[in-house]
């Protein structure tokens, strides 16, 4: 008997969906494993918008597992979809790949230099690796394998037998070509947002209509392998199907009861799979959930196969902030692998877990990532001391682990912005990085850089791949004699106060107190005076003091946090650059 741990927090969207899915599964298939599903098309780099197609059912499935139920999370790899276009910017691919348009993705060569046998396997591999790092447990289903093995033969024959019923459903939603084209032209495009479900076979596929009638099945040509085919006749009794290829002119007649080189058109294929697999929960992107879309139409067609439409939310866009140096080898779209290069899996899981599926959010590749990490670390502290809200605790718990256990974590999770600053200043010199990081907390020094990993490696990767060269920190080689000579007496006094306090405050906390305290002391206030005890002009004085130090140390008026910068430069060199 499953152990049910119901959530009492109504704002936790994952628990609410888990409640609904368990109830619905018991109604449809009592005593059987709960089935949730995702669909991904490896037509190119699988991006962070597509990841929501996986993370939404993953989080729900994981909650159900935590309650003691058996769950199957299916990921259908739509690798038998047609190759629609040559994606831009993929290394090892040129316009010659256009000759493969119309073939199944598994029949298209992989990019040059790939270790994988075909296009689909090449792009699936990166996603599978990322899902493993994210702790996503799933059962992968290759649609190429399903169709070519004949696993769906009965379903294909059933669809052809009931093609009139299917056509009647589709006819309710067909629009005139001109009206549809005009509507498409009016659709706003925001390149900063990534559609959460781009592929799954839905784009640019007809619904099976032809001058000879309606046929929900499309063969791949026996000569050129392309799907630019037209079914010209079909006999229900013999299952003889005739088709011609508009690409190469080939034609043939086959027995569909023995033929495995083709597939159902998308709006029939998807609901067929719901019935075949017994899917109870599957979310859909906004492009699949509008009137007349594949999800809505599928809800009617699934009944022809004796199934029911899954329950599941419509999920919103995932946006990106900052892609200054995104690798062109990935085709210019950020993938889960890109995100995991600069952030720990826990943070990426949290971004998907904390927002309801219908809420859009952005994944940061710019300076915003530092603020996100500050927010994450603050939440971790609140969870530890018991002050976090229940919904926040739930999101945090789902981020740090799964029903199988906690994800690997950084032993000493030092602030990301500090690690990034150190990686920036030391430019790959790990011994220097360890020296600086061990001085952050002299009472509890870092013994090895491994204690700060993998977070340190993620911060270093962010610095190296997403911070423009003109924003990198280069410490002066020699003092700026001209600037030092031009300083007025108050500025000289502020430098002396800082230098006098360096030795006694050489730690992150100590230097923070020192650099903020100098302008206070100069104005006649205690160094530990709080902002409420100070006049507004103190903030102005602090900004001016910080700008002076940045100019003297790195030749700019901004830079990494000053306490971190001072530690990185080292006390002896700081004294020299400040003119002692």
ABEGO torsion letter per residue (X at the ends): XBBBBBBABAABAAAAAAAAAAAAAAAABBGBBBBBBBBBBBAEBBBAAAAAAAAAAAAAAAAAAAAGBBBBBBBBBBAABBBABBBBGBBGBBAAAAAABGBBAAABBBBBGBABABAAAAAAAAAAAAAAAAGBBBBBBBAAAAAAAGAAAAAAAAAAAAAAAAAAAAAAABBBAAAAAAAAAABBBBAABBBABABGGABGBBAGBBAAEBBABBBBBAAAGBABBBBABBBAAAGBBBBBBAAAGBBBBBBAAABABEBBBAAAAAAAAAAAAGBABBBBBAAAABBGBAAAAAAAAAAAAGBBBBBEBBBBBBBBBEAAABBAAAGGBBBAAAAAAABBAAAAAAAAAABBAABBBBBBABAAAAAAAAAAAAAAAAAAAGABBAAAAAAAAAAABBAAEBBBBBABBBBAAAAAAAAAAAGGBAAAAAAAAAAABAABBBABAAAAOAAAAAAAAAAAAABBAAABBBBBABBBAAAAAABBAAAAAAAAAAAAAAAAABBAAAAAAAAAAAAAAAAGBBAABBAAABBAAAAAAAAAAAAAAAAAAAGBABEBBAAAAAAAAEAAAAAAAAGX
